Every structure is written in C-alpha cells, then in structure tokens.
Amino acid sequence: MGEDTTGGDDVTGGLSTREEGETRLPEVLDADYVYDALVHPRRRYLCYALLTDAAETLPDLATQVAAWEHDVTEPDVTDEQHERVYVSLYHAHVPKLVANGVVEFDKERETVTPGQNAGRVLRALESMGASLDDDRGAHARSNMDDERE
Amino acid sequence: MTKGSSNDEFDDPGIVGEPDWVQIAQRRYDPDGGQELATEIVFAIASAEGISPTELESPLYERVDAAALEATLFSPTVGDDDAGQDSVTTTFRYGTYLVKVRSDGQIQVYEPTGDNT
C-alpha cells in the first residue's frame, strides 16, 4: 500500500464511490466484502489481529489496534486512545464486518471471532503481507499476553 | 421513548428545525483531525446522554454508515471546494435523538422537547 498514488480510477470496478479517500487495494480483492474489510486501516488491523490471534475480546482488540496505530507497545496505549478505537470498532467497524459475515461478535462476552466469510479476507490479508509493516507485527507478537482492562 | 401526544406529524426525521426538537449537544468534527466521523458522532450522542462514549450501547452502524457519510460529506469535492458551496446536512435518528451532521463538520444532537403545546 501507499505507493498507490497513480490515480488509478477504478481498480475495484465500481467500488470507488464507496469510501473515497481510503487506500486503494489491488484487484486480487475481487469480492466486495474482502475489499470492504481491508480497505479501511482500522478494519485491516482488526482482521490482522484475528489472523495472528493477537486478541479476542473487543477491549483487547482496541488496545492492540491502538498500539499498532500509534506505534507503541500495548501498556503505553493511553485511556483516550483506547476509548477512541474501542468506540470506533464497536459502533462502526465491527458491525460492518458482522454485516459482511467476516466476523461474529458476541455482545455479552465482547468476543470477536472469525465469521463464515473470514477465510477469504484473511487469505487476502496474508497474501498482501507488506500491508502491515514488521514493527507492527512485532508489537503484535510481543504483547499477546498483555491483559488490559 | 413514547410520545404522549398523538401528534406524529414531526416524526419524519427529514423535518427538522421544528419547535419539537431542542438541541442538547454539539461537537465539531475536523476532517483533517485524524479522527473518524463515527467516533465523533458517538461522542456527541454520549455527551447528550451524559454518559461515557463507551457506555453507548446501540451501535451507530445500525442507524448510519458513518464511513460512507464521511466520504460523502467530507470528500474534497464537497467540503473543501472554493466554489462557495453551501453546507450539506444529513439527518438521522438515534434512539429518541435526532442527529444532524453538516458538511462544515458540525454535529448536532437534538431531543424532542416533550412539550405538546
């Protein structure tokens, strides 16, 4: 990602009106829901967390995503950063992924688990590889045991 | 919340600015501020409700796709044009609230006055 500044107009075949301004992704992402799941950085982080088993509950996912976004370790995520990511995941991104069958959300236990359409999304994410840089992957690996709450 | 009155004439969220609604919270969304519109809307509603944003239970997504709204209202061709573009407003209901999002970044939360006079 990132080099995609050639102004390619319609890489995704008509999806460009959906969320303009967000990163455009290669056409390997042929299904709408795959594109949708990965086009937004926060949803991409969330899917990446699922892929790596970095976190399972929404509060933990929010910590993980905030740590990646701010490029800090999980204990260094501030309450405010956590709150903002949590709110955005809860009110926007998780429901969208649920609607697309990419994740399932248990409201009682606040767990986020892969849904029926997760396979293609996670495979696409895996094949993209470079979309998450090594630093962030390292954070993911080194902080899996951090219990925040 | 039930309305005590049979006067449902203003139930259509498209009709705003009527005396039936009173603004109780306001927040400014900065498209360049690095925050998501969805988050700002939730913060505005939470402030209207007097609770922490994390306590707001009903997912905003069930009422509005804020990411799509963000792209529509705040893409460069809408808000940033120097063509003297008037502000565009989107209105939706959230619980008993009426929420207005303007393309100048203003988020306003209204509640029914409950005054049937």
Chai-1 contact restraints between the chains, C-beta under 6 A:
chainA,res_idxA,chainB,res_idxB,connection_type,confidence,min_distance_angstrom,max_distance_angstrom,comment,restraint_id
A,E19,B,A67,contact,1.0,0.0,6.0,A-B,restraint_1
A,E19,B,A71,contact,1.0,0.0,6.0,A-B,restraint_2
A,E20,B,A71,contact,1.0,0.0,6.0,A-B,restraint_3
A,E20,B,S75,contact,1.0,0.0,6.0,A-B,restraint_4
A,E83,B,T54,contact,1.0,0.0,6.0,A-B,restraint_5
A,R84,B,T39,contact,1.0,0.0,6.0,A-B,restraint_6
A,Y86,B,T54,contact,1.0,0.0,6.0,A-B,restraint_7
A,V87,B,T39,contact,1.0,0.0,6.0,A-B,restraint_8
A,V87,B,V42,contact,1.0,0.0,6.0,A-B,restraint_9
A,V87,B,P53,contact,1.0,0.0,6.0,A-B,restraint_10
A,S88,B,E36,contact,1.0,0.0,6.0,A-B,restraint_11
A,S88,B,A38,contact,1.0,0.0,6.0,A-B,restraint_12
A,S88,B,T39,contact,1.0,0.0,6.0,A-B,restraint_13
A,H91,B,A38,contact,1.0,0.0,6.0,A-B,restraint_14
A,H91,B,V42,contact,1.0,0.0,6.0,A-B,restraint_15
A,H91,B,P59,contact,1.0,0.0,6.0,A-B,restraint_16
A,H91,B,L60,contact,1.0,0.0,6.0,A-B,restraint_17
A,A92,B,A38,contact,1.0,0.0,6.0,A-B,restraint_18
A,A92,B,Y61,contact,1.0,0.0,6.0,A-B,restraint_19
A,A92,B,A66,contact,1.0,0.0,6.0,A-B,restraint_20
A,P95,B,P59,contact,1.0,0.0,6.0,A-B,restraint_21
A,P95,B,Y61,contact,1.0,0.0,6.0,A-B,restraint_22
